[in-house]
Amino acid sequence: MLKISTAPHFYSSTDTRSIMRDVIIALLPAGAVAIALFGIAALTTLVTAVAGCVFFEYASTKWWFKQPPATRDLSAVVTGILLAYNLPCNMPVWMTLIGCFVAIVITKTAFGGIGKNLFNPALAGRVFLFISFPVQMTTWVRPHLFDFMNTDVTTSATTLNILKHVDATSSATQLTAKLDKLPDYLEMFLGYTGGSMGEVSALALLLGFLYLLYRKVVSWHIPFYYLGTFFILTGICWLTTSSPAVEPVTHLLSGGLLLGAFFMATDYTTSPMSENGKIIFAVGCGVLTFVIRRYSSYPEGVSFAILIMNAFVPLIDKYAHPRIFGTGRK
């Protein structure tokens, strides 16, 4: 069928499949680090999440919504990888599959498929699992480099859990004991710390993000303003209170902040289209992440912050679009 549209016209080899392929390549370093640190359990969770998302994508579009399956565009694979990266590596298989169902069927295909969902599917699945199974979602495996049969499960606190309870410490001795449990900057940068399997290595996530920038899959605006806003607010709080609980570099390298800023806040469908809109969206994510981490009972706030701002994207797009040349502002 011949499709006629107005000029200008240009040819581009970029399509959804090629974009998703680049995202998958960018996510590979974080996956390699997770498998090296957490062993076969990380690989099992990753394979389960990807297979579950692809299956539910195919089944829901073909059998339930009576539409042509869209699995060839690789978006379900990306959702599966991101969902796995937001889970502990020892997550039971059936719980991971529930997260896949929520991410794909409820959050994505029920809204019409790729490009029509309001919320990031992987984050929606992660938050559902966190609310439904809080114990399993906060039970971590100690990292052991290249110990592929690693089963050293612990419920000890992650970096953000430790920071969350520092202010409540009643004595200098207890404070010192808690701070001694914190990993140093190098360990957090390389990934030798507990947490969700895809968020632990800042280096691996940074390499993936730089690849996406090189391929021009994403722009720098959302990650820069997201991380910058969070860092400034945390730094101001740290300078005014002198509390180690809000030390900005530790917060920047801990939890899912880099994973969320680089790979989920930049999602095409659930982020604004204009440059000004991206800045508003990113600043909102940074403020909400700081508020949740600092003042709520949750040590982490990235997932909630991005999902809340996802809901405002249509409004941001409406009022932050660029002015058409030769016309007045509406």
C-alpha positions in Angstrom: 0.0 0.0 0.0 1.3 3.4 -1.0 1.4 5.8 1.9 1.5 9.5 1.0 2.7 12.1 3.5 3.8 15.7 3.3 7.5 16.7 2.8 10.2 16.7 3.9 11.0 13.0 3.3 14.1 11.2 4.4 15.2 7.5 4.7 16.4 6.0 7.9 17.4 2.4 8.6 16.6 2.9 12.2 13.5 1.0 13.4 12.1 -0.4 16.7 14.0 -3.7 16.3 17.4 -2.0 15.8 16.8 0.4 18.7 15.9 -2.5 21.0 18.9 -4.5 19.8 21.2 -1.6 20.8 19.5 -1.4 24.2 20.1 -5.2 24.7 23.8 -4.7 23.8 24.0 -1.8 26.2 22.6 -4.0 29.0 25.0 -6.9 28.5 27.8 -5.6 30.7 25.5 -5.3 33.7 24.2 -8.8 33.1 27.8 -10.2 32.8 28.7 -8.6 36.1 25.6 -10.0 37.8 26.4 -13.5 36.6 30.0 -13.2 37.6 29.0 -12.0 41.1 25.9 -14.0 41.8 26.4 -17.1 39.8 23.8 -19.4 38.2 21.0 -17.9 40.2 21.4 -14.6 38.3 21.4 -16.4 34.9 18.2 -18.4 35.9 16.4 -15.2 36.9 17.5 -13.4 33.7 16.4 -16.3 31.4 13.1 -16.7 33.3 12.2 -13.0 33.0 13.1 -12.8 29.3 11.3 -16.0 28.4 8.3 -15.0 30.5 8.0 -11.6 28.9 8.3 -12.9 25.4 5.7 -15.7 26.0 3.2 -13.3 27.6 3.8 -10.8 24.7 3.0 -13.5 22.2 0.1 -15.0 24.0 -1.6 -11.8 25.0 -1.4 -10.2 21.5 -2.3 -13.3 19.5 -4.8 -15.2 21.7 -6.3 -12.6 24.0 -6.3 -9.4 22.1 -6.5 -11.0 18.6 -3.6 -8.9 17.2 -0.5 -9.9 15.3 2.3 -10.8 17.7 4.9 -8.1 18.1 7.7 -10.2 19.6 10.0 -9.7 16.6 10.6 -6.0 17.7 12.5 -7.3 20.7 10.8 -4.9 23.1 9.6 -7.8 25.2 13.2 -9.0 25.5 14.3 -5.6 26.8 11.4 -5.5 29.3 12.4 -9.0 30.5 16.1 -8.0 31.0 15.1 -4.8 32.8 12.7 -6.6 35.1 15.3 -9.2 35.9 17.8 -6.4 36.7 15.4 -5.0 39.2 15.0 -8.3 41.1 17.2 -10.2 43.6 19.0 -13.0 41.7 17.4 -15.6 44.1 13.8 -14.6 43.2 11.6 -17.7 42.9 10.7 -18.6 39.3 7.0 -18.4 39.8 7.2 -14.9 41.3 9.4 -13.7 38.4 6.7 -15.0 36.0 4.0 -13.0 37.9 6.1 -9.9 37.4 6.4 -10.7 33.7 2.6 -11.0 33.5 2.0 -7.7 35.2 4.7 -6.0 33.1 3.6 -7.3 29.7 -0.2 -8.0 29.9 -1.4 -5.5 32.4 1.0 -2.6 31.8 1.8 -2.9 28.1 -0.5 -5.0 25.8 -3.7 -4.0 27.7 -3.0 -0.4 26.7 -2.5 -1.4 23.0 1.1 -2.6 22.9 4.4 -0.8 22.4 4.2 3.0 22.1 0.8 3.2 23.9 1.6 2.2 27.5 1.5 4.9 30.1 3.9 3.4 32.6 7.3 1.6 32.2 6.4 -2.1 32.1 9.5 -3.4 33.9 9.1 -0.9 36.8 5.4 -1.7 37.1 6.2 -5.4 37.4 9.0 -4.7 39.9 6.7 -2.5 42.1 3.9 -5.1 42.0 6.3 -7.8 43.2 7.8 -5.5 45.9 4.4 -4.8 47.3 3.2 -8.4 47.0 6.3 -10.2 48.2 8.4 -7.8 50.3 10.4 -10.5 52.0 11.6 -12.2 48.8 12.2 -8.8 47.2 14.6 -7.8 50.1 16.5 -11.0 50.5 19.9 -10.8 48.9 22.7 -13.1 47.9 26.3 -12.1 48.9 28.5 -11.4 45.9 31.2 -14.0 45.3 33.3 -13.4 42.1 33.1 -16.3 39.7 31.5 -18.6 42.2 28.7 -19.8 39.8 27.0 -22.0 42.4 26.8 -19.2 44.9 24.0 -19.8 47.4 25.2 -17.6 50.3 21.8 -16.0 51.0 21.6 -13.3 53.5 19.0 -10.8 54.8 21.6 -8.3 55.8 21.0 -4.7 54.8 22.1 -3.2 51.6 23.9 0.1 51.4 20.6 2.1 51.3 19.2 0.1 54.2 22.2 0.9 56.3 22.0 4.6 55.4 18.3 4.6 56.2 18.9 3.7 59.8 22.1 5.7 60.4 20.2 8.7 61.8 18.4 6.5 64.3 21.6 5.2 65.8 21.8 6.3 69.4 25.5 6.1 70.1 28.8 6.8 68.4 29.8 3.2 68.7 26.7 2.0 67.0 27.1 4.6 64.3 30.7 3.5 63.6 29.6 -0.1 63.5 27.0 0.6 60.9 29.3 2.8 58.8 31.9 0.1 58.8 29.5 -2.2 57.0 29.2 0.2 54.1 31.1 -0.8 50.9 33.7 1.7 49.7 33.3 3.8 46.5 35.4 1.3 44.4 33.3 -1.7 45.5 30.1 0.2 44.6 31.5 1.4 41.3 32.6 -2.1 40.3 29.6 -3.8 41.8 31.0 -5.9 44.6 27.9 -5.3 46.9 24.5 -6.7 47.5 21.3 -5.5 45.8 19.2 -6.2 42.8 21.2 -8.1 40.2 21.4 -5.4 37.5 21.9 -2.3 39.6 25.1 -3.2 41.6 27.8 -2.2 39.0 28.0 1.5 38.2 30.8 0.9 35.8 28.8 -1.7 33.7 25.7 0.6 33.6 27.9 3.6 32.6 29.5 1.6 29.8 26.0 0.7 28.5 24.8 4.2 28.7 27.8 5.5 26.8 27.1 3.0 24.1 23.6 4.2 23.8 24.8 7.8 23.5 27.3 6.7 20.8 24.5 5.0 18.9 22.3 8.1 19.4 19.6 5.9 20.9 19.1 8.2 23.9 20.0 11.8 24.7 21.9 13.0 27.7 19.2 15.3 29.0 17.1 13.0 31.2 20.0 11.2 33.0 22.0 14.4 33.4 19.1 16.4 35.0 17.8 13.4 37.0 21.2 12.6 38.6 22.1 16.3 38.8 18.9 17.2 40.7 19.2 14.3 43.0 22.9 14.9 43.7 22.4 18.6 44.4 19.5 18.0 46.8 21.4 15.3 48.6 24.5 17.4 48.8 22.6 20.4 50.2 21.0 18.1 52.8 24.4 16.6 53.7 26.1 20.0 54.0 23.4 21.4 56.3 22.9 18.3 58.5 26.4 16.7 58.4 24.6 13.4 58.4 26.4 10.4 56.8 22.9 9.1 55.9 22.7 11.5 53.0 26.3 11.4 51.8 25.7 12.2 48.0 28.3 10.0 46.3 27.3 6.9 48.2 23.7 7.6 47.3 24.5 8.1 43.7 26.3 4.8 43.4 23.8 2.8 45.5 20.5 1.2 44.6 18.8 1.5 41.3 19.5 5.2 40.6 21.9 4.7 37.7 19.9 1.8 36.2 16.7 3.9 36.4 18.3 7.1 35.1 20.1 5.5 32.2 17.7 2.8 31.0 14.2 3.3 32.3 13.6 7.0 32.7 14.9 7.4 29.1 12.2 5.0 27.7 10.8 6.6 24.5 7.1 5.7 25.3 6.9 6.8 28.9 9.1 10.0 28.8 8.4 13.4 27.2 9.2 14.1 23.6 10.5 17.7 23.8 13.8 18.8 25.3 12.1 21.1 27.8 9.7 18.3 28.7 12.6 15.9 29.3 14.2 18.4 31.7 10.9 18.8 33.6 10.4 15.1 33.8 14.0 14.4 34.9 14.0 17.1 37.6 10.7 15.7 38.9 12.3 12.2 39.1 15.3 13.6 41.0 13.1 15.5 43.5 10.8 12.5 44.1 13.7 10.1 44.5 15.4 12.4 47.1 12.1 12.9 49.0 11.3 9.1 49.1 14.8 8.1 50.1 15.2 10.8 52.7 11.8 11.1 54.3 9.8 7.9 53.6 10.1 4.5 55.2 11.5 3.1 52.0 15.2 3.1 51.5 14.8 3.2 47.7 12.7 5.6 45.6 13.7 5.2 42.0 10.9 3.0 40.8 8.2 5.0 42.5 9.6 8.3 41.3 9.8 7.2 37.7 6.3 5.7 37.7 4.8 8.8 39.3 6.4 11.0 36.7 5.3 8.6 33.9 1.7 9.6 34.8 2.5 13.3 34.2 4.1 12.7 30.8 0.9 13.5 28.8 0.5 16.7 30.7 4.2 17.6 30.3 4.0 17.0 26.5 0.9 19.2 26.3 2.4 22.2 27.9 6.2 21.8 27.2 6.1 21.4 23.5 8.2 23.8 21.4 6.5 26.8 19.8 5.8 26.4 16.1 7.8 28.9 14.1 5.8 31.9 13.1 3.0 31.3 15.6 2.3 32.7 19.1 2.4 30.6 22.3 -0.9 28.8 23.1 
